[in-house]
């Protein structure tokens, strides 16, 4: 408690100026490569290793090929509704590339690139979007959370995962990615608040692609940035160029290292743009114009990094052709495996509802199997 | 063996579960230093420390949501929601995540968590403190819903809920927290989560109930006994999964049934029980089933709550109609 004199002094101040300054803030923004791929500042240490940069490039190219294939499969009736990450590949690839294998990723539904980098297989992702629960039974990254469809509701899970790490004194971090729309939800506000007050090892990353289906971020909040939502939770927030994979990776790595060292949570707003429709069920021409969208192709994260790699003589036509061949082959093989995977039996609707199936469900299971046989 | 109240039995079960299993955590609003507003978590902070008994910020949604994250990571969180009227924000997490995590990951991630909350009226509480939301949870596949009605059943059922590999909503009848005492042996023995309890055997009519209204139903059975009517009283206790056989066996014996619960009558769990009797036990019925339940109204403020809650008089009136049916 402040002393009586101090309280008096504070009250005096308030009478005089109407308010006592508590905090002032500015939001850091970082970018390493401009949209043409020219460095705007010295690159972080990891970027001196060409292998690291090529790996990021490959991750983004793989995500784009995966998206293209998934959309094609949907358009030909062989996959369900699908959410493409077109133009936003740098976000989840940047995040996942900074994570350790034993960290836990809690993705939204547009993080295929990051999930693939974490070891989730393209067959699993296709199975999920193709309406098969086995797609979320990851063989690798098996503590990662599955895709979260109800917007922002996985942010509280990240709090629980991070709390588990803290209680077990493990040097692990929960990394949670959600979209700009999610920042309007109480789930995200509550999660940031608890993570802050308990100083949990959690990194929250906003994929600000500027559109929550048809509602632009300008109609989502009066706040100038989404990163500043961290401030009310007492945690650090910053922005990065979300189409600069080097910037996303650097900011995430810094936040993860801080969290791992006990420095608490962090919020990163990655500014990017949704080049495609919200999902294959959406028609974005109903609410935004083609020329506006086309202009954003100039910021394409893949072209940007490729330009840099080429300018640095780290990448050439042969490398590109080889990579595209390899990535396309991997995605085509995954699609074939997915298409050749027979559906699960109807009994599996029941078999994972509880560990031990209650009698009611045993009866319903028999009825369902009987109905199928008839 | 000490005689303890229902809320003390909850406390005893929590302490036992925490002592037996280091992954059991208690979290919620005011559960630590304050020991819970009803004292259900009294003394746990002192005994188990602040890493196992967590006073959370005031946010029910994230209490449920972080429990999902903890459970997926191998802990067994027992979250307290302070009053039943504050439990609705948890439904998003329970319906969209806790109840389906096992299914949607084909068992890769599971959710062994408990959400405890006081439930029901009759303690002259302030608005939003007296609701009976059990049917909302019983409708969610993948959840278990448990309502104890005595200290011994609270102890055994809560231990079972905490040890269960799937999420459980555990609704504690506020009105019974300190209504009676019973000897409870702290033997660590769990009760089954899929059996109903026959509280009183009888031959003329079956009275099915759970939670706080067991009190009025048992009183009604006493009154009826004095009149020469033998009523069997069944405490369903585990509303999901429901022990249909236990109810059917009793109805096969008596041929008459009245279902009593405090929650609103429409789409209450009583409707499900009546439907199951109609589906599988119709031929043993000698009279239509009656339900005595809360009205389909907003839970009134406490001056009128006794007019809302099923009274012994309402139960007896229904029983007499059912007995008189030819």
Interface residues (C-beta under 8 A of the other chain):
Chain A: X104 X133 X134 X136 X137 X138 X142 X143 X145 X146 X150 X153 X154 X155 X156 X157 X158 X159 X160 X161 X162 X163 X164 X165 X167 X174 X186 X187 X190 X191 X193 X194 X197 X348 X352 X353 X354 X355 X356 X358 X359 X360 X361
Chain B: X25 X51 X56 X57 X59 X61 X62 X64 X65 X66 X67 X68 X69 X70 X71 X72 X73 X74 X75 X77 X92 X93 X96 X97 X102 X103 X104 X105 X106 X107 X108 X109 X110 X141 X142 X144 X165 X166 X194 X241 X242 X244 X245
